Amino acid sequence: MAANVLNNPYAVQMSVFVVRAFVRLKRMIASHKELAAKLAELERTVVGHDGHIKSLFDAIRRLMTPPPQTSRRIGFRVKEEK
C-alpha cells in the first residue's frame, strides 16, 4: 500500500518485502497444519498399540516367573521289602 501512496523505489521494495513475508507465513501455517495432521494420525495409531504393548509385557512377565516346584523326583523307585 505504501508503494501506491509513495511513488519511490524504497516504498516499492518494502511493499514487495511485506508480500513475500505474508507468503512465507502462509506456507509455514500450511506446513504446520500438515504436521499437526500427521501428529494426530500418529497419536491415534499409538493409542491403539498401547493395549498390544501391555499384553506383550504381561506375557513376558508370565514367562519370567519360575514354574512351581514339584516334589517328584526323577528316576526309578525301589520298593522296600518288609
C-alpha positions as CSV (number, residue, x, y, z in Angstrom):
1,M,0.0,0.0,0.0
2,A,2.9,2.3,0.7
3,A,4.0,1.9,-2.9
4,N,0.7,3.2,-4.1
5,V,0.8,6.3,-2.0
6,L,4.5,7.0,-2.2
7,N,6.0,6.6,-5.6
8,N,9.6,5.8,-4.9
9,P,11.7,2.7,-5.2
10,Y,12.2,2.2,-1.5
11,A,8.4,2.1,-0.9
12,V,8.0,-0.5,-3.8
13,Q,10.8,-2.6,-2.3
14,M,9.2,-2.6,1.2
15,S,5.8,-3.5,-0.3
16,V,7.4,-6.5,-2.1
17,F,9.1,-7.4,1.2
18,V,5.8,-7.4,3.1
19,V,4.0,-9.5,0.4
20,R,6.9,-12.1,0.5
21,A,6.7,-12.2,4.3
22,F,3.0,-13.0,4.1
23,V,3.5,-15.7,1.5
24,R,6.2,-17.3,3.7
25,L,3.9,-17.1,6.7
26,K,1.1,-18.7,4.7
27,R,3.4,-21.6,3.7
28,M,4.6,-22.0,7.3
29,I,1.0,-22.2,8.5
30,A,0.1,-24.8,5.8
31,S,3.1,-26.9,6.8
32,H,2.1,-26.7,10.4
33,K,-1.3,-28.0,9.5
34,E,0.2,-30.9,7.7
35,L,2.5,-31.6,10.7
36,A,-0.5,-31.4,13.1
37,A,-2.5,-33.8,10.9
38,K,0.4,-36.3,10.8
39,L,0.9,-35.9,14.6
40,A,-2.8,-36.6,15.2
41,E,-2.6,-39.7,13.0
42,L,0.4,-41.0,14.8
43,E,-1.3,-40.4,18.1
44,R,-4.3,-42.4,17.0
45,T,-2.1,-45.2,15.9
46,V,-0.1,-45.2,19.2
47,V,-3.2,-45.3,21.3
48,G,-4.2,-48.5,19.5
49,H,-0.8,-50.0,20.2
50,D,-0.8,-49.3,23.9
51,G,-3.1,-52.3,24.6
52,H,-1.0,-54.6,22.5
53,I,2.2,-53.5,24.1
54,K,0.7,-54.0,27.6
55,S,-0.3,-57.6,26.7
56,L,3.2,-58.3,25.4
57,F,4.7,-57.1,28.7
58,D,2.2,-59.3,30.6
59,A,3.1,-62.3,28.6
60,I,6.9,-61.7,29.1
61,R,6.3,-61.3,32.9
62,R,4.4,-64.6,32.9
63,L,7.3,-66.3,31.1
64,M,9.8,-64.9,33.5
65,T,8.1,-66.3,36.6
66,P,9.6,-69.7,37.5
67,P,7.4,-72.7,37.3
68,P,6.1,-74.0,40.6
69,Q,8.4,-76.6,42.3
70,T,7.2,-80.1,42.4
71,S,8.3,-82.7,45.0
72,R,8.5,-85.5,42.5
73,R,11.9,-86.9,41.9
74,I,13.1,-88.2,38.6
75,G,14.3,-91.7,38.4
76,F,13.4,-95.2,39.5
77,R,11.8,-96.1,42.8
78,V,12.7,-99.2,44.6
79,K,10.1,-100.6,46.8
80,E,11.5,-101.7,50.1
81,E,10.6,-105.2,51.2
82,K,9.4,-105.7,54.7
